[in-house]
Structure formats: structure tokens, C-alpha cells
Amino acid sequence: MIFDTYLIKAFFYICLFSGIPLILSSITGLLVSVIQAATQVQEQSLGFLVKFITISGVLALFGNYFISEMVQFIQELLGSLVFLGRG
């Protein structure tokens, strides 16, 4: 089926678009928590601030790529709806 490939592509894009910010924010959160443990600074909002800045930076750097890939995929998907009823 033609729609199996679109499902695989959709899962790939979901993992790509959410995975990159998630992995990078987890790494920066871990680094901040290690630094906080070493310096005994127990400010909880510092970890959230660094994660927010990291995710904002990733979206600023890769946002155009994410949007262009998503628009291209949606256009391709909507263009294939013509073949939906055909075996």
C-alpha cells in the first residue's frame, strides 16, 4: 500500500522533530544538575530555564527545516488522497 510509506514517514518525522529538542534538553538538564550538585546550588528554576533556552535555540536553528519538511510531507500526503479508493 502507498499509505504504509506515509505512516513510516510520519513516525520518522515525529521522532526527528521531537527527538532532537528532547535529547538536547535532557543533556543540558543533566549537565546543569551535575553542576548544581557540585556547587550545592539548589535553585530548581535554573534547570527549567536552561532547558527552555536549549529548546528555543534548537527551534530557532532548525525551525525552518522542520517546517519545510512538514509542509512538503503534508503536500505529498494530500496529493496522494486521489489514490485512496483505488486498489
Helices and strands as residue ranges (DSSP letters): H 2-39, H 44-79, G 80-83
